[in-house]
Amino acid sequence: MAQSQIGETDHFWYRLQPEGVYIDSQRDNKAFGRAEGRLLLSEDNGRTWPHSLNFPNARHLTFSHLLKNGNVVFATRSRLYVSTDRLQTCRQITVKDVDGHDCLPHTPRDPERPGWYFHTLSGVNSWDVNGTEMLVWGNYCNVVGGAAPVNIYYSTDGGQTVEIAYTFGQSPHTRDDGSEAGGDQGTRLGNPDNPVCCRHVHIVTYNPAEDAFYACTGDHDKPEGYEVHWLRGTYDAATDRWDWRVLLSAGMNSRYKAGGINFVDGDLYWISDANCREPFDRGIFRCAPADLARPEKHTLLFNPGVESGNMIIQDNVILASHCAPASPLDTGLIVSLDAGRTWAQYDLKEFGKRSPTRFHEKNSEGWFRMDLRSGWITHGEVLFLKPKSP
């Protein structure tokens, strides 16, 4: 399949995905995509698609991840699957709760809005943890597709089994009332014994220097308390148990309403999604993990002047984006090619009002991959971006 036409700026080349396939994720030379009624797997960065699986619900794909062992984990709204044979077959995964019991999706009030149980805004969801690849992610839900409980999931066996690492509490504001985002009526979802409530998870990531995972949630300031929380979790492989602690909770106008969390050489980097009231406390920040709750210890690397929830750092390249509904730009991208010493912003107006999200690490040819979402959450196109030399 031919590659689409390439455009460029002073900092990078860029191109859309080839026509006919929505490339949902990539890793090294592999790409996983969907077309009408089919799922597809490429082993040459999307040029050809020799592996294909008939899958009527392909249009409802909301999550996918390519694992190092070749397995593909993917989801459609409230159902999770794994393929272990390059899409010859797939099977549905029944998620286990923290006690090992089956954790089945709730019965939705509207069958067409079962909840986005597994959708995530991050493209990097697995890491080498003490010699084992761990897949760990949280669901960005309760925006469209119906109400869903807010969970952090994990797998330590190449996606063969998936368990819940943490379940947030039952928010009174995201009950299943049959609407797109849930409301204050209907079925309550989540852990009734957990007082920590949120709308959804922005990101989960791993810091190898601490052997610990970090998660950030959103979004609102509610009468019951904040929905923005930072959590730190450690995993004990010997007992298959997690220990999660809430590091801080903050308002939606805070730098702590964040996404795009990265760790580089032990330092913590993140970008703020702060909104609601001026003056906005936002930007791209860096600090030692131990100083997260001490704003005076934070270094502001760059302030794009707009809320953003997505960022990736790889090989000294920092790539982030604007949230389109809040931005004066149509498709706003933020880039540094020298680890944050200098910055540039670009508006790729030819794509219209789009929010770049789900940044995947570079493939074997050096191209980052990202969704272009219309508004903030609705799937639009896929963009590939290749940085130039600094």
Secondary structure, 3 states (H helix, E strand, C coil): CCCCCEEECCCEEEEECCCCCEEEEEECCEEEEEECCEEEEECCCCCCCCEEEECCCHHHEEEEEECCCCCEEEEECCEEEEECCCCCCCEEECCECCCCCECCCCCCCCCCCCCCCCCCCCCCCEEEECCEEEEEEECCCCCCCCCCCCEEEEECCCCCCCEEEEECECCCCCEECCCCCCECCCECCCECCCCCCCCEEEEEEEECCCCEEEEEEECCEECCEECEEEEEEEEECCCCEEEEEEEEEECCCCCCCEEEEEEECCEEEEEECCCCCCCCCCCEEEECHHHCCCHHHCEEEECCCCCCCCEEEECCEEEEECCHHHCCCCCEEEEECCCCCCCEEEECHHHCCEEEEEEECCCCCCCEEEEEEECCCEEEEEEEEEECCC
